[in-house]
Amino acid sequence: MKLLTDRAQLVCAHEIGRVGLQPSQTLVFVEGQPLLVDDDPEGRPIRFCPNYGVGIKPCQHTLKVTQGYSTLLRIGGQRVALDSVRGLTDGTPPGVVEYMVRQPGQDLLEEHL
């Protein structure tokens, strides 16, 4: 599984909605980009989600990551985010719409179990 940088592309399940990322660590970089760690993909804004209408709320924020943090690699005690990151959004229907990784932001580093 590839490690995520701040150039990673995360999208809501509607494929157009883009997650805005903000790295919280400044110690480890790949190709000049900081790696993402535990909590970086959570609580982030989602822009351009096309899922809207009467009684329908578009995806606007990511919720807690449900899978995709490394069990081996840590930076400053925080687990590194992998390209398997998935979690729910705040879009409708509640508890159903996920966000996921489309591109990891780099192709050099991988975690092998």
MMTF fields as JSON, N, C-alpha, C and O atoms, coordinates in Angstrom:
{
  "mmtfVersion": "1.0.0",
  "mmtfProducer": "UNKNOWN",
  "numBonds": 451,
  "numAtoms": 452,
  "numGroups": 113,
  "numChains": 1,
  "numModels": 1,
  "chainsPerModel": [1],
  "groupsPerChain": [113],
  "chainIdList": ["A"],
  "bondAtomList": [4, 2, 8, 6, 12, 10, 16, 14, 20, 18, 24, 22, 28, 26, 32, 30, 36, 34, 40, 38, 44, 42, 48, 46, 52, 50, 56, 54, 60, 58, 64, 62, 68, 66, 72, 70, 76, 74, 80, 78, 84, 82, 88, 86, 92, 90, 96, 94, 100, 98, 104, 102, 108, 106, 112, 110, 116, 114, 120, 118, 124, 122, 128, 126, 132, 130, 136, 134, 140, 138, 144, 142, 148, 146, 152, 150, 156, 154, 160, 158, 164, 162, 168, 166, 172, 170, 176, 174, 180, 178, 184, 182, 188, 186, 192, 190, 196, 194, 200, 198, 204, 202, 208, 206, 212, 210, 216, 214, 220, 218, 224, 222, 228, 226, 232, 230, 236, 234, 240, 238, 244, 242, 248, 246, 252, 250, 256, 254, 260, 258, 264, 262, 268, 266, 272, 270, 276, 274, 280, 278, 284, 282, 288, 286, 292, 290, 296, 294, 300, 298, 304, 302, 308, 306, 312, 310, 316, 314, 320, 318, 324, 322, 328, 326, 332, 330, 336, 334, 340, 338, 344, 342, 348, 346, 352, 350, 356, 354, 360, 358, 364, 362, 368, 366, 372, 370, 376, 374, 380, 378, 384, 382, 388, 386, 392, 390, 396, 394, 400, 398, 404, 402, 408, 406, 412, 410, 416, 414, 420, 418, 424, 422, 428, 426, 432, 430, 436, 434, 440, 438, 444, 442, 448, 446],
  "bondOrderList": [1, 1, 1, 1, 1, 1, 1, 1, 1, 1, 1, 1, 1, 1, 1, 1, 1, 1, 1, 1, 1, 1, 1, 1, 1, 1, 1, 1, 1, 1, 1, 1, 1, 1, 1, 1, 1, 1, 1, 1, 1, 1, 1, 1, 1, 1, 1, 1, 1, 1, 1, 1, 1, 1, 1, 1, 1, 1, 1, 1, 1, 1, 1, 1, 1, 1, 1, 1, 1, 1, 1, 1, 1, 1, 1, 1, 1, 1, 1, 1, 1, 1, 1, 1, 1, 1, 1, 1, 1, 1, 1, 1, 1, 1, 1, 1, 1, 1, 1, 1, 1, 1, 1, 1, 1, 1, 1, 1, 1, 1, 1, 1],
  "groupList": [{"groupName": "MET", "atomNameList": ["N", "CA", "C", "O"], "elementList": ["N", "C", "C", "O"], "formalChargeList": [0, 0, 0, 0], "bondAtomList": [1, 0, 2, 1, 3, 2], "bondOrderList": [1, 1, 2], "singleLetterCode": "M", "chemCompType": "L-PEPTIDE LINKING"}, {"groupName": "LYS", "atomNameList": ["N", "CA", "C", "O"], "elementList": ["N", "C", "C", "O"], "formalChargeList": [0, 0, 0, 0], "bondAtomList": [1, 0, 2, 1, 3, 2], "bondOrderList": [1, 1, 2], "singleLetterCode": "K", "chemCompType": "L-PEPTIDE LINKING"}, {"groupName": "LEU", "atomNameList": ["N", "CA", "C", "O"], "elementList": ["N", "C", "C", "O"], "formalChargeList": [0, 0, 0, 0], "bondAtomList": [1, 0, 2, 1, 3, 2], "bondOrderList": [1, 1, 2], "singleLetterCode": "L", "chemCompType": "L-PEPTIDE LINKING"}, {"groupName": "THR", "atomNameList": ["N", "CA", "C", "O"], "elementList": ["N", "C", "C", "O"], "formalChargeList": [0, 0, 0, 0], "bondAtomList": [1, 0, 2, 1, 3, 2], "bondOrderList": [1, 1, 2], "singleLetterCode": "T", "chemCompType": "L-PEPTIDE LINKING"}, {"groupName": "ASP", "atomNameList": ["N", "CA", "C", "O"], "elementList": ["N", "C", "C", "O"], "formalChargeList": [0, 0, 0, 0], "bondAtomList": [1, 0, 2, 1, 3, 2], "bondOrderList": [1, 1, 2], "singleLetterCode": "D", "chemCompType": "L-PEPTIDE LINKING"}, {"groupName": "ARG", "atomNameList": ["N", "CA", "C", "O"], "elementList": ["N", "C", "C", "O"], "formalChargeList": [0, 0, 0, 0], "bondAtomList": [1, 0, 2, 1, 3, 2], "bondOrderList": [1, 1, 2], "singleLetterCode": "R", "chemCompType": "L-PEPTIDE LINKING"}, {"groupName": "ALA", "atomNameList": ["N", "CA", "C", "O"], "elementList": ["N", "C", "C", "O"], "formalChargeList": [0, 0, 0, 0], "bondAtomList": [1, 0, 2, 1, 3, 2], "bondOrderList": [1, 1, 2], "singleLetterCode": "A", "chemCompType": "L-PEPTIDE LINKING"}, {"groupName": "GLN", "atomNameList": ["N", "CA", "C", "O"], "elementList": ["N", "C", "C", "O"], "formalChargeList": [0, 0, 0, 0], "bondAtomList": [1, 0, 2, 1, 3, 2], "bondOrderList": [1, 1, 2], "singleLetterCode": "Q", "chemCompType": "L-PEPTIDE LINKING"}, {"groupName": "VAL", "atomNameList": ["N", "CA", "C", "O"], "elementList": ["N", "C", "C", "O"], "formalChargeList": [0, 0, 0, 0], "bondAtomList": [1, 0, 2, 1, 3, 2], "bondOrderList": [1, 1, 2], "singleLetterCode": "V", "chemCompType": "L-PEPTIDE LINKING"}, {"groupName": "CYS", "atomNameList": ["N", "CA", "C", "O"], "elementList": ["N", "C", "C", "O"], "formalChargeList": [0, 0, 0, 0], "bondAtomList": [1, 0, 2, 1, 3, 2], "bondOrderList": [1, 1, 2], "singleLetterCode": "C", "chemCompType": "L-PEPTIDE LINKING"}, {"groupName": "HIS", "atomNameList": ["N", "CA", "C", "O"], "elementList": ["N", "C", "C", "O"], "formalChargeList": [0, 0, 0, 0], "bondAtomList": [1, 0, 2, 1, 3, 2], "bondOrderList": [1, 1, 2], "singleLetterCode": "H", "chemCompType": "L-PEPTIDE LINKING"}, {"groupName": "GLU", "atomNameList": ["N", "CA", "C", "O"], "elementList": ["N", "C", "C", "O"], "formalChargeList": [0, 0, 0, 0], "bondAtomList": [1, 0, 2, 1, 3, 2], "bondOrderList": [1, 1, 2], "singleLetterCode": "E", "chemCompType": "L-PEPTIDE LINKING"}, {"groupName": "ILE", "atomNameList": ["N", "CA", "C", "O"], "elementList": ["N", "C", "C", "O"], "formalChargeList": [0, 0, 0, 0], "bondAtomList": [1, 0, 2, 1, 3, 2], "bondOrderList": [1, 1, 2], "singleLetterCode": "I", "chemCompType": "L-PEPTIDE LINKING"}, {"groupName": "GLY", "atomNameList": ["N", "CA", "C", "O"], "elementList": ["N", "C", "C", "O"], "formalChargeList": [0, 0, 0, 0], "bondAtomList": [1, 0, 2, 1, 3, 2], "bondOrderList": [1, 1, 2], "singleLetterCode": "G", "chemCompType": "PEPTIDE LINKING"}, {"groupName": "PRO", "atomNameList": ["N", "CA", "C", "O"], "elementList": ["N", "C", "C", "O"], "formalChargeList": [0, 0, 0, 0], "bondAtomList": [1, 0, 2, 1, 3, 2], "bondOrderList": [1, 1, 2], "singleLetterCode": "P", "chemCompType": "L-PEPTIDE LINKING"}, {"groupName": "SER", "atomNameList": ["N", "CA", "C", "O"], "elementList": ["N", "C", "C", "O"], "formalChargeList": [0, 0, 0, 0], "bondAtomList": [1, 0, 2, 1, 3, 2], "bondOrderList": [1, 1, 2], "singleLetterCode": "S", "chemCompType": "L-PEPTIDE LINKING"}, {"groupName": "PHE", "atomNameList": ["N", "CA", "C", "O"], "elementList": ["N", "C", "C", "O"], "formalChargeList": [0, 0, 0, 0], "bondAtomList": [1, 0, 2, 1, 3, 2], "bondOrderList": [1, 1, 2], "singleLetterCode": "F", "chemCompType": "L-PEPTIDE LINKING"}, {"groupName": "ASN", "atomNameList": ["N", "CA", "C", "O"], "elementList": ["N", "C", "C", "O"], "formalChargeList": [0, 0, 0, 0], "bondAtomList": [1, 0, 2, 1, 3, 2], "bondOrderList": [1, 1, 2], "singleLetterCode": "N", "chemCompType": "L-PEPTIDE LINKING"}, {"groupName": "TYR", "atomNameList": ["N", "CA", "C", "O"], "elementList": ["N", "C", "C", "O"], "formalChargeList": [0, 0, 0, 0], "bondAtomList": [1, 0, 2, 1, 3, 2], "bondOrderList": [1, 1, 2], "singleLetterCode": "Y", "chemCompType": "L-PEPTIDE LINKING"}],
  "groupTypeList": [0, 1, 2, 2, 3, 4, 5, 6, 7, 2, 8, 9, 6, 10, 11, 12, 13, 5, 8, 13, 2, 7, 14, 15, 7, 3, 2, 8, 16, 8, 11, 13, 7, 14, 2, 2, 8, 4, 4, 4, 14, 11, 13, 5, 14, 12, 5, 16, 9, 14, 17, 18, 13, 8, 13, 12, 1, 14, 9, 7, 10, 3, 2, 1, 8, 3, 7, 13, 18, 15, 3, 2, 2, 5, 12, 13, 13, 7, 5, 8, 6, 2, 4, 15, 8, 5, 13, 2, 3, 4, 13, 3, 14, 14, 13, 8, 8, 11, 18, 0, 8, 5, 7, 14, 13, 7, 4, 2, 2, 11, 11, 10, 2],
  "groupIdList": [1, 2, 3, 4, 5, 6, 7, 8, 9, 10, 11, 12, 13, 14, 15, 16, 17, 18, 19, 20, 21, 22, 23, 24, 25, 26, 27, 28, 29, 30, 31, 32, 33, 34, 35, 36, 37, 38, 39, 40, 41, 42, 43, 44, 45, 46, 47, 48, 49, 50, 51, 52, 53, 54, 55, 56, 57, 58, 59, 60, 61, 62, 63, 64, 65, 66, 67, 68, 69, 70, 71, 72, 73, 74, 75, 76, 77, 78, 79, 80, 81, 82, 83, 84, 85, 86, 87, 88, 89, 90, 91, 92, 93, 94, 95, 96, 97, 98, 99, 100, 101, 102, 103, 104, 105, 106, 107, 108, 109, 110, 111, 112, 113],
  "secStructList": [7, 5, 5, 7, 5, 6, 6, 7, 3, 3, 3, 3, 6, 6, 1, 1, 7, 3, 3, 7, 7, 7, 7, 7, 7, 7, 1, 7, 3, 3, 6, 6, 3, 3, 5, 7, 5, 6, 6, 6, 6, 6, 6, 7, 5, 3, 3, 7, 7, 7, 7, 7, 5, 6, 6, 5, 7, 7, 7, 7, 5, 3, 3, 3, 3, 3, 3, 3, 3, 3, 3, 3, 3, 3, 3, 6, 6, 3, 3, 3, 3, 3, 3, 3, 3, 3, 3, 3, 3, 1, 7, 1, 1, 6, 6, 6, 7, 3, 3, 3, 3, 3, 3, 7, 1, 7, 1, 1, 7, 5, 7, 7, 7],
  "xCoordList": [0.836, 0.0, 0.884, 1.878, 0.527, 1.308, 0.972, -0.151, 1.971, 1.791, 1.207, 1.521, 0.355, -0.301, 0.493, 1.022, 0.564, 1.129, 0.0, -1.153, 0.35, -0.678, -1.148, -2.083, -0.518, -0.985, -1.948, -2.403, -2.248, -3.175, -4.534, -4.922, -5.238, -6.594, -7.565, -7.622, -8.321, -9.381, -10.698, -10.848, -11.655, -12.946, -14.073, -13.891, -15.246, -16.423, -16.904, -16.447, -17.803, -18.282, -18.963, -19.172, -19.309, -19.923, -18.871, -19.201, -17.591, -16.429, -16.001, -14.834, -16.87, -16.482, -16.073, -15.228, -16.663, -16.357, -14.922, -14.505, -14.153, -12.737, -12.513, -13.061, -11.699, -11.359, -10.154, -9.137, -10.267, -9.151, -8.265, -8.742, -6.989, -6.074, -5.134, -4.745, -4.777, -3.844, -2.963, -3.45, -1.669, -0.798, -0.533, -0.449, -0.403, -0.14, 1.303, 1.705, 2.086, 3.48, 4.404, 4.055, 5.598, 6.576, 7.956, 8.979, 7.971, 9.24, 9.63, 10.812, 8.663, 8.956, 8.255, 7.048, 9.059, 8.565, 8.909, 9.919, 8.075, 8.347, 8.147, 7.1, 9.153, 9.107, 8.751, 8.039, 9.259, 9.033, 7.697, 7.399, 6.881, 5.542, 5.468, 5.967, 4.85, 4.733, 3.766, 2.734, 4.128, 3.233, 2.066, 2.2, 0.927, -0.247, -0.208, 0.235, -0.673, -0.693, -2.092, -3.011, -2.207, -3.463, -4.177, -3.588, -5.414, -6.339, -6.28, -7.203, -5.214, -5.145, -6.337, -6.842, -6.816, -7.963, -9.318, -10.336, -9.345, -10.603, -11.008, -10.167, -12.31, -12.831, -12.434, -12.425, -12.11, -11.661, -12.832, -13.798, -12.753, -13.841, -13.871, -12.834, -15.069, -15.26, -15.922, -16.952, -15.316, -15.864, -16.35, -15.827, -17.333, -17.847, -18.638, -18.793, -19.141, -19.975, -21.262, -21.951, -21.589, -22.766, -24.072, -25.131, -24.009, -25.182, -25.993, -25.794, -26.887, -27.717, -29.097, -29.305, -30.017, -31.4, -32.291, -31.795, -33.602, -34.549, -34.4, -34.563, -34.095, -33.941, -32.65, -32.481, -31.739, -30.462, -29.333, -29.254, -28.475, -27.326, -26.077, -25.762, -25.362, -24.119, -23.044, -23.136, -22.05, -20.909, -20.141, -19.696, -19.989, -19.282, -18.06, -17.154, -18.026, -16.883, -16.651, -17.58, -15.393, -15.061, -15.264, -15.092, -15.629, -15.752, -14.548, -13.575, -14.605, -13.492, -13.099, -13.959, -11.807, -11.291, -11.673, -11.484, -12.21, -12.598, -11.55, -11.517, -10.692, -9.57, -8.533, -8.84, -7.275, -6.245, -5.089, -4.295, -4.969, -3.776, -2.81, -3.232, -1.518, -0.498, -0.458, -0.625, -0.237, -0.028, 1.465, 1.848, 2.323, 3.772, 4.473, 5.346, 4.097, 4.813, 4.155, 2.938, 5.006, 4.542, 5.525, 6.725, 4.987, 5.807, 5.385, 4.225, 6.32, 5.996, 4.881, 4.077, 4.828, 3.812, 2.481, 1.592, 2.32, 1.065, 1.195, 2.215, 0.16, 0.162, 0.144, -0.537, 0.888, 0.942, -0.32, -0.794, -0.858, -2.046, -1.641, -0.653, -2.416, -2.141, -3.208, -4.253, -2.928, -3.897, -5.151, -6.015, -5.261, -6.483, -7.415, -8.415, -7.098, -7.925, -9.364, -9.614, -10.285, -11.723, -12.407, -11.942, -13.499, -14.312, -15.622, -15.842, -16.479, -17.778, -17.715, -16.851, -18.66, -18.828, -20.09, -20.809, -20.347, -21.564, -22.722, -23.752, -22.564, -23.617, -24.762, -24.665, -25.845, -26.992, -26.936, -26.428, -27.46, -28.04, -26.952, -25.866, -27.233, -26.241, -25.737, -26.502, -24.434, -23.838, -23.668, -23.443, -23.773, -23.679, -22.588, -21.844, -22.482, -21.58, -20.141, -19.866, -19.24, -17.843, -16.975, -17.364, -15.779, -14.72, -13.585, -13.434, -12.781, -11.703, -10.584, -10.723, -9.479, -8.307, -8.413, -8.644, -8.245, -8.159, -6.691, -6.32, -5.846, -4.406, -3.672, -4.108, -2.56, -1.852, -0.982, -0.573, -0.688, 0.147, 1.624, 2.417, 2.017, 3.4, 3.427, 2.506, 4.492, 4.619, 5.907, 6.245, 6.631, 7.909, 7.825, 8.434, 7.083, 7.083, 5.82, 4.703, 6.041, 4.934, 5.208, 6.356, 4.146, 4.254, 3.952, 2.931, 4.827, 4.599, 4.486, 5.34, 3.433, 3.234, 3.865, 3.792],
  "yCoordList": [-1.177, 0.0, 1.246, 1.309, 2.205, 3.437, 4.396, 4.422, 5.18, 6.19, 7.447, 7.77, 8.155, 9.358, 10.618, 10.782, 11.511, 12.838, 13.863, 13.519, 15.119, 16.16, 16.417, 17.19, 15.782, 15.863, 14.723, 14.626, 13.884, 12.77, 13.325, 14.425, 12.553, 12.918, 11.982, 10.787, 12.545, 11.814, 12.37, 13.582, 11.489, 11.887, 11.231, 10.182, 11.868, 11.224, 10.179, 10.167, 9.317, 8.237, 8.737, 7.964, 10.013, 10.587, 10.982, 11.532, 10.696, 10.823, 12.235, 12.437, 13.199, 14.568, 15.358, 16.25, 15.037, 15.752, 15.539, 14.399, 16.612, 16.552, 16.936, 17.926, 16.138, 16.381, 17.316, 17.058, 18.4, 19.316, 18.794, 18.58, 18.584, 17.993, 19.033, 19.988, 18.84, 19.71, 18.828, 18.281, 18.668, 17.815, 18.433, 19.653, 17.559, 18.05, 17.827, 18.298, 17.114, 16.87, 17.474, 17.569, 17.884, 18.503, 17.855, 18.493, 16.581, 15.881, 15.011, 14.936, 14.348, 13.385, 13.801, 14.044, 13.875, 14.294, 13.237, 12.546, 13.112, 12.263, 13.13, 13.755, 13.165, 14.011, 15.462, 16.145, 15.913, 17.276, 17.536, 18.674, 16.497, 16.646, 15.948, 14.832, 16.586, 15.937, 14.759, 14.802, 13.7, 12.556, 12.909, 13.728, 12.285, 12.458, 11.417, 10.287, 11.811, 10.918, 10.9, 11.587, 10.096, 9.906, 11.239, 12.19, 11.281, 12.419, 13.417, 14.219, 13.405, 14.385, 14.297, 15.34, 13.083, 13.032, 13.284, 13.368, 13.404, 13.514, 14.964, 15.818, 15.229, 16.571, 17.575, 18.781, 17.086, 17.942, 18.335, 17.583, 19.498, 19.95, 19.155, 18.728, 18.97, 18.346, 19.384, 19.957, 19.622, 20.6, 19.886, 18.835, 20.456, 20.021, 18.717, 18.097, 18.276, 17.072, 17.361, 18.341, 16.515, 16.758, 16.229, 16.372, 15.629, 15.005, 16.059, 16.246, 16.733, 17.736, 17.761, 17.285, 18.323, 18.432, 18.622, 18.789, 18.6, 18.764, 17.59, 16.435, 17.883, 16.85, 16.054, 15.073, 16.458, 15.759, 16.71, 17.836, 16.243, 17.051, 16.539, 15.353, 17.408, 16.969, 16.674, 17.119, 15.935, 15.665, 16.975, 17.58, 17.407, 18.654, 18.467, 19.3, 17.368, 17.101, 15.601, 14.797, 15.25, 13.862, 13.611, 14.506, 12.387, 11.959, 11.073, 11.055, 10.353, 9.52, 8.469, 7.873, 8.248, 7.192, 5.847, 5.632, 4.943, 3.615, 2.561, 1.509, 2.824, 1.935, 2.713, 3.728, 2.223, 2.818, 3.501, 4.18, 3.34, 3.835, 2.676, 1.555, 2.938, 1.912, 1.357, 2.09, 0.068, -0.558, -0.654, -1.006, -0.335, -0.431, 0.918, 1.125, 1.838, 3.105, 4.23, 4.412, 4.983, 6.147, 7.294, 7.09, 8.494, 9.709, 10.513, 10.908, 10.755, 11.49, 10.824, 11.506, 9.495, 8.748, 8.606, 7.908, 9.253, 9.183, 8.187, 8.15, 7.383, 6.389, 7.075, 8.084, 6.531, 7.067, 6.646, 5.521, 7.551, 7.268, 6.543, 6.9, 5.522, 4.696, 4.905, 5.504, 4.401, 4.577, 3.726, 3.734, 3.007, 2.253, 3.036, 2.492, 4.308, 5.136, 5.206, 5.469, 4.961, 5.08, 5.566, 5.314, 6.255, 6.707, 7.241, 7.257, 7.673, 8.21, 9.726, 10.396, 10.248, 11.691, 12.089, 11.235, 13.392, 13.884, 14.028, 14.61, 13.503, 13.587, 12.614, 11.744, 12.773, 11.886, 10.771, 10.963, 9.613, 9.263, 9.097, 8.601, 9.508, 9.441, 8.01, 7.048, 7.899, 6.604, 5.689, 4.491, 6.226, 5.391, 5.866, 5.045, 7.169, 7.701, 7.748, 8.351, 7.105, 7.031, 7.991, 8.474, 8.25, 8.887, 7.882, 6.997, 8.03, 7.086, 7.771, 8.917, 7.064, 7.587, 7.26, 6.111, 8.263, 8.06, 7.991, 7.137, 8.888, 8.93, 9.165, 10.004, 8.446, 8.615, 9.865, 10.244, 10.514, 11.719, 11.443, 12.38, 10.158, 9.777, 8.303, 7.554, 7.894, 6.498, 5.828, 4.752, 6.444, 5.894, 4.963, 3.893, 5.349, 4.588, 3.774, 4.248, 2.518, 1.616, 0.915, 0.756, 0.506, -0.332, -1.761, -2.018, -2.676, -4.094, -4.844, -4.724, -5.609, -6.378, -7.729, -8.506],
  "zCoordList": [0.0, 0.0, 0.0, 0.723, -0.791, -0.898, 0.244, 0.747, 0.639, 1.673, 1.034, -0.111, 1.78, 1.253, 1.566, 2.665, 0.569, 0.795, 0.717, 0.456, 0.946, 0.875, -0.555, -0.764, -1.539, -2.931, -3.284, -4.424, -2.334, -2.581, -3.007, -2.614, -3.807, -4.208, -3.507, -3.796, -2.587, -1.919, -2.416, -2.573, -2.666, -3.214, -2.433, -1.815, -2.47, -1.905, -2.907, -4.05, -2.502, -3.357, -4.623, -5.558, -4.665, -5.861, -6.892, -7.943, -6.586, -7.473, -7.838, -8.176, -7.787, -8.151, -6.914, -6.997, -5.776, -4.538, -4.114, -3.913, -3.973, -3.616, -2.163, -1.678, -1.474, -0.076, -0.023, -0.666, 0.741, 0.959, 2.072, 3.186, 1.798, 2.771, 3.364, 2.693, 4.62, 5.323, 6.198, 7.187, 5.866, 6.684, 8.051, 8.198, 9.048, 10.402, 10.841, 11.905, 10.033, 10.411, 9.363, 8.186, 9.815, 8.908, 9.043, 8.794, 9.439, 9.625, 8.441, 8.103, 7.796, 6.738, 5.447, 5.418, 4.371, 3.062, 2.019, 2.142, 0.999, -0.154, -1.392, -1.56, -2.252, -3.442, -3.076, -3.813, -1.927, -1.481, -0.822, -0.461, -0.658, -0.081, 1.271, 1.411, 2.276, 3.583, 3.54, 2.87, 4.275, 4.398, 5.308, 6.217, 5.057, 5.913, 7.026, 6.823, 8.188, 9.344, 9.963, 9.515, 10.996, 11.728, 11.978, 12.491, 11.616, 11.738, 10.591, 10.448, 9.751, 8.663, 7.703, 7.288, 7.328, 6.407, 7.079, 6.392, 8.397, 9.137, 9.376, 9.656, 9.262, 9.501, 8.43, 8.677, 7.254, 6.163, 5.268, 5.146, 4.647, 3.762, 2.451, 1.942, 1.927, 0.619, -0.271, 0.084, -1.444, -2.383, -3.637, -4.01, -4.268, -5.574, -5.549, -6.6, -4.412, -4.397, -5.177, -4.892, -6.159, -6.986, -6.387, -6.999, -5.218, -4.605, -3.841, -2.641, -4.524, -3.849, -4.485, -5.601, -3.749, -4.189, -2.983, -1.869, -3.183, -2.087, -1.126, -1.52, 0.119, 1.139, 1.05, 1.774, 0.176, 0.014, 0.399, -0.094, 1.277, 1.706, 0.991, 1.086, 0.28, -0.364, 0.684, 1.828, 0.283, 1.161, 1.347, 0.372, 2.591, 2.867, 3.751, 3.741, 4.524, 5.409, 5.544, 5.46, 5.754, 6.05, 7.536, 8.363, 7.856, 9.248, 9.57, 8.816, 10.662, 11.124, 10.091, 9.442, 9.944, 9.082, 9.698, 10.895, 8.876, 9.361, 9.037, 9.676, 8.055, 7.73, 6.956, 6.331, 6.999, 6.157, 6.86, 6.209, 8.173, 8.847, 9.039, 9.322, 8.887, 9.022, 10.44, 11.414, 10.538, 11.851, 12.161, 13.276, 11.158, 11.337, 11.402, 12.246, 10.515, 10.379, 11.161, 11.133, 11.864, 12.631, 12.449, 12.269, 12.502, 12.489, 13.706, 13.824, 14.606, 15.823, 16.617, 17.253, 16.585, 17.318, 16.594, 17.082, 15.437, 14.684, 13.539, 12.851, 13.34, 12.269, 10.903, 10.72, 9.956, 8.591, 7.842, 7.997, 7.031, 6.223, 4.94, 4.298, 4.576, 3.406, 2.334, 2.589, 1.126, 0.038, 0.196, -0.681, 1.28, 1.597, 2.528, 2.997, 2.799, 3.686, 3.162, 1.986, 4.077, 3.801, 5.064, 6.175, 4.885, 6.004, 5.464, 4.253, 6.348, 5.942, 5.782, 6.346, 4.993, 4.869, 5.636, 6.155, 5.7, 6.341, 5.362, 5.703, 4.144, 3.136, 3.402, 4.268, 2.646, 2.803, 1.764, 0.659, 2.128, 3.422, 4.488, 4.187, 5.726, 6.806, 7.02, 6.957, 7.275, 7.583, 6.391, 6.564, 5.173, 3.974, 3.011, 2.475, 2.786, 1.756, 2.286, 3.323, 1.556, 1.952, 1.143, 0.08, 1.689, 0.922, 0.803, 1.645, -0.26, -0.52, -1.288, -1.716, -1.46, -2.165, -3.649, -4.026, -4.474, -5.927, -6.351, -7.156, -5.812, -6.096, -4.777, -3.988, -4.508, -3.234, -3.143, -2.046, -4.269, -4.233, -4.428, -4.532, -4.479, -4.753, -5.13, -4.806, -5.817, -6.264, -5.807, -6.298, -4.877, -4.454, -3.256, -3.266, -2.222, -0.97, -0.776, -0.981, -0.367, -0.063, 1.259, 1.672, 1.899, 3.089, 2.657, 2.019, 2.999, 2.696, 4.009, 4.888, 4.125, 5.358, 5.272, 6.224]
}
